Amino acid sequence: MAKQKKTSKQTYNNIKSTHPVLCPDGKYRWVYDVPMLKNPSILMEVYWVLGISFGIVWLFVLLMGGCENHFRPAALWDITRGFLILMAVFFVLGWVAYFFVSWYYGWKYSILFIMDEQEVVHKQLPGTEGKARAIGKLTALAGAGGGKIGMAGMGVLIANRTSMSSSYSSVRRIIACRRRHLIKVRERFSRNMVFVADEDFDFVYKYLCDHCPNARKS
């Protein structure tokens, strides 16, 4: 069960509790440290985004190449094989990069969650924002230097975005992943992740379900 105790106005913006605490402003706050190697949920989200991007580009190239080669199976397979090899390379590089990032973060990703009647916010703790910006700038520079516009763009986003909010009225789906201590909150163009300890999982999941009238629950 979530702790219902009140905290002072001087301290509620610096909550260190790993359990949801109701603050004087009517918002629940808690901190969660994601063990990045044991719980690779963040990496899986990155792979999902990359997979969608690869799929769109593959489909476009397949249609263009198919039109030029009259949709011959051999030509289509050559295009598909090239994309599969490229995806395999990105998969391996992704794990290597994720391992480096995990080490840089001290093997854990610390997040502050803020939940009220209108929205849930996922926010990096002040001590990790600088690291995220540094990683983002390195990614952007590497992408620009290698002529990879997508990689450069991703680096810029990482460097400048340290929080994500989900408005309940826009949430379309809520997915419970209890084994990973994760509740996925999906909007049309946004995929938020809410991590919570086992003993508070039911409370947070029910709270989100009760406040998201348009969402499918699973």
C-alpha positions in Angstrom: 0.0 0.0 0.0 1.1 3.5 -0.7 2.2 5.6 2.2 -0.4 8.3 3.0 1.8 10.4 5.3 2.1 14.1 4.6 5.5 15.8 4.1 6.5 19.4 4.7 6.4 22.0 1.9 10.1 22.5 2.3 10.9 18.8 1.5 8.3 17.5 -0.9 10.2 18.5 -4.0 13.2 16.4 -2.9 11.4 13.2 -2.1 13.7 10.2 -1.6 11.1 7.6 -0.8 10.9 4.5 -3.0 7.1 4.3 -2.2 4.5 6.8 -3.4 4.1 9.6 -0.8 1.2 12.0 -0.9 2.6 15.5 -0.7 0.9 18.7 0.5 0.2 19.8 -3.1 -1.9 16.7 -3.6 0.6 14.9 -5.8 2.2 11.5 -5.2 6.0 11.3 -5.5 8.4 8.5 -5.4 11.9 7.5 -6.6 12.8 4.3 -8.4 16.2 3.0 -9.3 16.0 0.8 -12.4 18.8 -1.8 -12.4 19.8 -1.3 -16.0 21.3 -4.8 -16.7 18.8 -6.8 -14.7 15.8 -4.9 -16.1 16.5 -3.8 -19.7 13.1 -2.3 -20.3 14.6 1.0 -21.5 16.7 -0.9 -24.1 13.7 -2.7 -25.3 11.8 0.6 -25.8 14.8 1.8 -27.9 14.7 -1.4 -30.0 11.0 -0.9 -30.5 11.5 2.6 -31.9 14.4 1.5 -34.1 12.4 -1.5 -35.3 9.5 0.8 -36.4 12.0 3.1 -38.2 13.7 0.2 -39.9 10.3 -1.2 -40.9 9.1 2.0 -42.5 12.4 2.5 -44.4 12.5 -1.2 -45.5 8.9 -1.0 -46.8 9.7 2.2 -48.8 12.9 0.7 -50.3 11.1 -2.6 -51.0 8.4 -0.8 -52.9 10.9 1.4 -54.9 13.1 -1.6 -55.6 10.1 -3.8 -56.5 8.8 -1.3 -59.0 12.2 -1.1 -60.7 12.6 -4.9 -60.8 9.0 -5.9 -61.5 8.7 -7.3 -58.0 11.0 -10.3 -58.7 11.4 -12.4 -55.6 15.2 -12.5 -55.9 15.5 -8.7 -56.0 13.1 -8.3 -53.0 15.0 -10.9 -51.0 18.3 -9.1 -51.7 16.8 -5.9 -50.3 15.3 -7.7 -47.3 18.6 -9.6 -46.5 20.5 -6.3 -46.5 18.1 -4.8 -44.0 18.2 -8.0 -41.8 22.0 -7.8 -41.7 21.9 -4.1 -40.8 19.3 -4.8 -38.1 21.6 -7.5 -36.6 24.5 -5.1 -36.5 22.4 -2.4 -34.8 21.2 -5.0 -32.3 24.7 -5.9 -31.3 25.9 -2.3 -31.2 22.8 -1.4 -29.1 23.7 -3.9 -26.4 27.3 -2.6 -26.4 26.2 1.0 -26.2 23.7 0.1 -23.5 26.3 -1.7 -21.4 28.5 1.5 -21.6 25.7 3.7 -20.7 24.8 1.4 -17.7 28.3 1.6 -16.5 28.3 5.4 -16.8 25.1 5.7 -14.8 26.5 3.4 -12.1 24.4 0.4 -13.3 21.1 2.1 -12.3 18.8 4.7 -13.8 17.2 6.9 -11.1 13.8 8.4 -11.8 11.5 10.6 -9.9 7.8 10.0 -10.6 5.1 12.6 -9.9 1.4 11.5 -10.1 -1.7 13.6 -9.6 -5.3 13.9 -10.8 -4.3 15.1 -14.3 -1.1 13.4 -15.3 1.9 11.2 -14.4 5.4 12.6 -14.9 8.6 10.6 -15.3 11.6 12.8 -14.5 15.3 12.2 -14.2 16.8 13.1 -10.9 19.1 16.2 -10.8 22.2 14.1 -10.4 21.6 12.2 -13.6 20.5 15.0 -15.9 24.1 16.1 -16.6 25.1 12.5 -17.6 22.1 12.2 -19.9 23.1 15.5 -21.6 26.7 14.4 -22.0 25.6 11.1 -23.6 23.2 12.9 -25.8 25.9 15.4 -27.0 28.3 12.5 -27.7 25.6 10.7 -29.7 24.8 13.8 -31.7 28.4 14.5 -32.5 29.1 10.9 -33.5 26.0 10.9 -35.7 26.9 14.2 -37.3 30.5 13.1 -37.8 29.4 9.9 -39.5 26.7 11.5 -41.6 24.0 9.7 -39.7 21.2 12.3 -39.4 18.9 10.0 -37.4 21.6 9.3 -34.8 22.4 13.0 -34.6 18.8 13.8 -34.1 18.4 11.1 -31.4 21.4 12.6 -29.6 19.9 16.1 -29.6 16.6 14.7 -28.1 18.5 12.9 -25.3 20.5 16.0 -24.5 17.5 18.2 -24.2 14.7 15.9 -22.8 15.0 14.9 -19.2 11.3 14.3 -18.4 8.1 13.0 -19.9 4.5 13.6 -18.9 1.4 11.7 -19.8 -2.0 13.5 -19.6 -4.7 11.0 -18.6 -7.2 12.3 -21.1 -4.8 11.4 -23.9 -3.8 7.9 -22.7 -4.9 5.1 -25.0 -3.5 2.1 -23.3 -2.1 1.0 -19.9 0.0 -2.2 -19.8 1.0 -3.9 -16.6 4.4 -5.7 -16.6 4.6 -6.8 -13.0 7.8 -8.9 -13.4 9.7 -5.8 -14.5 8.0 -3.5 -12.0 6.8 -1.5 -15.0 3.5 0.1 -16.1 3.5 1.2 -19.7 1.4 4.3 -20.3 0.7 4.8 -24.0 -0.5 7.9 -25.8 -0.9 8.2 -29.6 2.7 9.5 -30.1 4.2 8.9 -26.7 5.3 5.8 -24.7 5.9 6.6 -21.1 7.2 4.1 -18.5 6.2 4.1 -14.8 8.4 2.0 -12.5 7.1 1.1 -9.1 8.1 -1.3 -6.3 6.2 -4.6 -6.0 4.3 -3.7 -2.9 2.9 -0.5 -4.5 2.3 -1.9 -7.9 -1.4 -2.6 -7.5 -2.1 0.9 -6.0 -0.3 2.8 -8.8 -1.8 0.6 -11.5 -5.4 1.0 -10.1 -4.8 4.8 -9.7 -3.8 5.1 -13.4 -6.6 2.9 -14.6 -9.2 4.9 -12.6 -7.9 8.2 -14.0 -7.6 7.2 -17.7 -11.2 6.8 -18.9 -10.2 6.3 -22.6 -7.4 3.7 -22.0 -7.5 0.0 -22.7 -6.2 -1.9 -19.7 -4.1 -5.0 -19.8 
